[in-house]
Amino acid sequence: MARLIWTEPTLADLEAIADYIALDKPDAAKRYVQQVFAAVERLARFPKSGARIPEIPHLPHRQMVVPPCRIFYRLEGKDILIVSVMRGEQQLREIALRERG
């Protein structure tokens, strides 16, 4: 089973998204964070289950979607590095993924 590694910026991304949701619906924000962590936990067993990123297929990163967000990760040996969480409507920039890993 692969080891999951969350980067600090990624956790900050998720926290900011949860804070925004919590402005109107605190319980929904908690449930959403739980959904994200549950989805990412499945990667430990199925690391290649995420799709290649259509905008930048030449990078080794993959994504999974937990609406309304996209979670980006890459495999590093037996480790899975979670590098970014962003809202789906945001424009993905290759440089952002490269900078984070």
C-alpha positions as CSV (number, residue, x, y, z in Angstrom):
1,M,0.0,0.0,0.0
2,A,1.3,3.5,-0.9
3,R,2.0,6.2,1.6
4,L,0.1,9.4,1.3
5,I,2.0,12.7,1.8
6,W,0.0,15.9,2.0
7,T,2.1,19.1,1.3
8,E,1.6,22.1,3.6
9,P,0.4,24.3,0.7
10,T,-2.2,21.6,-0.2
11,L,-3.6,21.4,3.3
12,A,-3.8,25.2,3.3
13,D,-5.7,25.1,0.0
14,L,-8.2,22.7,1.4
15,E,-8.5,24.7,4.6
16,A,-9.3,27.9,2.6
17,I,-11.9,26.0,0.6
18,A,-13.5,24.7,3.8
19,D,-13.4,28.1,5.4
20,Y,-15.3,29.5,2.4
21,I,-17.9,26.8,2.5
22,A,-18.2,27.3,6.3
23,L,-19.3,30.9,5.9
24,D,-22.8,29.7,5.0
25,K,-22.7,26.0,6.0
26,P,-20.2,24.9,8.7
27,D,-21.5,21.3,8.8
28,A,-21.2,21.1,5.0
29,A,-17.6,22.3,5.2
30,K,-16.7,19.5,7.7
31,R,-18.4,16.9,5.5
32,Y,-16.6,18.1,2.5
33,V,-13.2,17.9,4.1
34,Q,-14.1,14.3,5.2
35,Q,-15.1,13.4,1.7
36,V,-11.8,14.7,0.3
37,F,-9.7,12.8,2.9
38,A,-11.7,9.6,2.2
39,A,-11.2,10.0,-1.6
40,V,-7.5,10.5,-1.2
41,E,-7.2,7.6,1.2
42,R,-8.5,5.3,-1.6
43,L,-5.4,6.3,-3.6
44,A,-3.2,4.4,-1.1
45,R,-4.7,1.2,-2.5
46,F,-5.3,2.4,-6.0
47,P,-2.7,5.0,-6.8
48,K,-3.3,5.1,-10.6
49,S,-7.1,5.4,-10.2
50,G,-6.9,9.2,-10.8
51,A,-7.1,10.5,-14.4
52,R,-4.3,12.1,-16.3
53,I,-4.8,15.9,-16.4
54,P,-6.2,16.8,-19.8
55,E,-4.8,20.3,-19.8
56,I,-1.2,19.1,-19.2
57,P,-1.0,15.4,-20.1
58,H,2.8,15.5,-20.4
59,L,3.3,16.0,-16.7
60,P,3.4,12.9,-14.4
61,H,0.6,14.3,-12.2
62,R,-2.9,12.8,-11.9
63,Q,-6.1,14.2,-10.6
64,M,-9.2,13.1,-8.8
65,V,-12.4,15.1,-8.6
66,V,-14.4,15.6,-5.5
67,P,-16.9,18.3,-6.6
68,P,-16.5,21.2,-6.6
69,C,-12.7,20.6,-6.4
70,R,-9.9,18.9,-8.2
71,I,-7.1,17.2,-6.2
72,F,-3.8,16.9,-7.9
73,Y,-1.1,14.3,-7.0
74,R,1.8,12.5,-8.4
75,L,3.4,9.1,-7.7
76,E,6.9,9.1,-6.3
77,G,8.0,5.4,-5.9
78,K,5.6,4.0,-3.3
79,D,4.6,7.5,-2.1
80,I,1.7,9.6,-3.3
81,L,2.4,13.3,-3.0
82,I,-0.8,15.4,-2.8
83,V,0.3,18.7,-4.4
84,S,-2.8,20.8,-4.9
85,V,-6.5,21.2,-4.3
86,M,-8.4,23.8,-6.3
87,R,-11.9,24.6,-7.2
88,G,-12.9,23.1,-10.5
89,E,-13.7,26.5,-12.2
90,Q,-10.2,27.8,-11.6
91,Q,-7.8,27.8,-14.4
92,L,-5.0,25.2,-13.9
93,R,-1.6,26.5,-14.6
94,E,1.3,24.1,-15.3
95,I,3.7,26.2,-13.4
96,A,1.6,25.9,-10.2
97,L,1.9,22.1,-10.3
98,R,5.6,22.2,-11.2
99,E,6.3,24.6,-8.2
100,R,4.6,22.3,-5.8
101,G,6.0,19.1,-6.9
